[in-house]
Amino acid sequence: HQDLMALHSYNPLDDLYNHYPHSLRNIDELCASIVRSHRETSQYRLEELQALRWKVFSREEIQAYQSKTVDEMWQHCAVRLTEAVQYVVEFAKHIPGFRMLSQNDQIALLKTGSMEVVLVRMCRFFNTENNTVFFDGKFAGTEVFKSLACGDLIAAVFDFAHGLCALKLTEQQLALFSALVLINPDRPSLEDRVRVQRVHRSVEVGLTHILHRDNHDSLLHKLYQRMAVLRSLCSLHMEKLRWFSQRYPLTAHSLFPPLYKELFASEAELLPGAAH
Ligand SMILES: CNS(=O)(=O)c1ccc(CNC(=O)c2cnc(OC)c3c2cnn3-c2ccc(F)cc2)cc1
């Protein structure tokens, strides 16, 4: 009974106050810095994406995408994905506590988490009314990605974006959820798991605080369920990348952006001299 009481009396805010006595005296400051960083590292404002919502590709433009070869389309998407990941790396750097982690732990979190945050952010630029996603300046349906020969991955990506859109997250909720997804203490090969746990918990307190303030406590549980789907999506992406690199080794090894290889190619495939 004593232990239960201890558990009940545990207030994650204590943890936050104990470990960040000076810089983050209140949770609002933590939330504000994460939301600011999210805004500053999104290439488009919500209003801009809303205004472009009905700008879809013409039949000719769709034809042009579909007549690209598999490796041309993969290369094109790898560039887009790497661009999106670079903004996520910037986002991570401004999460209080992330920079305090060791270089290796920062890279370990980004290696597995950056793709997940790209997918989470997709709900900002997904139109659930016509199942299109903002890509290359217009809104594209799954048929635009046909020449990737990854129909199941793209369908799963669209399904995930659709499902997350349905939760109607605010920018603030999306910012905190993105930080929570990134700062995951269960990632493999972390040196200082306890420290990652501490930062994770402070972000969790922030998200809980925001959801409580928005009178939307039930959302936290749903968001945790979504995180499980994210992991399967990322392993599907890795599986497709392995298939692609075997079939088009030259493209994968010499034409993909270095950051893409750094983050997504498994150690084995990384060229010996790959920049670290
Ligand atoms: C997030 N910031 S933002 O301002 O809202 C913003 C919004 C949109 C865009 C431009 N669209 C994209 O970058 C984009 C669109 N659709 C994709 O997939 C359907 C993308 C994109 C980037 N990677 N992937 C991708 C993800 C997973 C995967 F397995 C394969 C590709 C840029 C920036």
The ligand as an ORCA input file, in Angstrom:
! r2SCAN-3c Opt
* xyz 0 1
  C       6.799     19.904    -42.349
  N       6.904     21.263    -42.795
  S       5.791     21.794    -43.821
  O       6.021     23.202    -43.972
  O       4.495     21.427    -43.333
  C       6.058     20.996    -45.369
  C       5.032     20.336    -45.997
  C       5.221     19.664    -47.210
  C       6.467     19.732    -47.822
  C       6.694     19.052    -49.134
  N       6.271     17.634    -49.065
  C       7.104     16.708    -48.606
  O       8.209     16.994    -48.204
  C       6.646     15.292    -48.631
  C       5.390     14.950    -49.115
  N       4.959     13.650    -49.159
  C       5.745     12.651    -48.724
  O       5.333     11.352    -48.758
  C       4.032     11.087    -49.246
  C       6.994     12.943    -48.220
  C       7.459     14.254    -48.166
  C       8.743     14.200    -47.605
  N       9.012     12.943    -47.351
  N       7.979     12.154    -47.715
  C       7.978     10.774    -47.525
  C       7.746     10.271    -46.262
  C       7.769      8.902    -46.065
  C       8.041      8.041    -47.115
  F       8.097      6.717    -46.903
  C       8.251      8.553    -48.403
  C       8.234      9.929    -48.610
  C       7.515     20.380    -47.198
  C       7.302     21.031    -45.974
*
